[in-house]
């Protein structure tokens, strides 16, 4: 009907938040918007990943293509990705994708000089931009600076190998083997290649709405109520010893429905961006896409007005 507004004001409630993990409730919206947010987080939030590799020397057991592929899958810190230009839209380098506005340069030089196998890892990648570096999964509390110095001094450590991380292994070298390369990292989205996806996992489920059959509950003994409470693996209910209320699991006693306007999201990041920032970036991208639809009469006009974003709208 003309003049009728269907605008909603979604609400968000944070349940759990870590750098690489977020769990939150999204309410007062519908499944289409929830799924759109999920798909944008997976496929359209931009990150930075290695896209071009020039290998100067490679005498390792892995061929050049294998190493280039492994380099592309190393997650890079991508807080500045939203402000970077897509290489094909960069007018500073005419789309060449090798300027400071649309790319970051890496160098790697490693050669094994000893009898011990040398692990070449993401820590050996030297970046031209200190804001874009390989993601560090190390637990700094697992080792101190003296331990780190001992490792690089080729001394034996007493700590187990799993107690800290020295980066993602790219290749292993034996005596005399060498690897030298130059790599260019560029901005991209998961729709183009999975290496640009910032999400390890993004899922949502309907928020459950639980209804208890009070009449049936009254027919249970206290022991039966306690047994059904304990049958819940997630401990949804507790038994009130004074009143014997809130049993769980007896057929017909409890019915669970999904709220059609409320969803529980679980988001895990690869480390390229924090989980909370990934959600915020997804909302920003979704807003841009909706603006493109609202302001443009057709997809061609959206392409001209929104550049890279408009081009991707053709694919949904």
Buried (B, 14 or more C-beta within 10 A) or exposed (E): EEEEEEEEEBEEEEEEBEEBBBBBBBBEBEEEBBEBBBBBBBBBBBBBBBBBBEBEEBEBEBEEEBBBBBBBEBBBBBBBBBEBBBBEEBEEBEEEBEBEEBBBBBBBBBBBEEEEEBBBBBBBBEBEBEEBBBBBBBEEEEBEEEBBEBBEEEEEEEEEEEBBBBBBEBBBBBEEBBBBBBBBBBBBBBBBEEBBBBBBEBEBEBBEEEEBEEEBBEEBEEEBBBBBBBEBEEEBBEBEEEEBBBBBBBEEBBEEEEEEBBBBBBBBBBBBBBBBBBBEBBBEBBEBBEBBEEEBEEEEEBBEEBBBBBBBBEEE
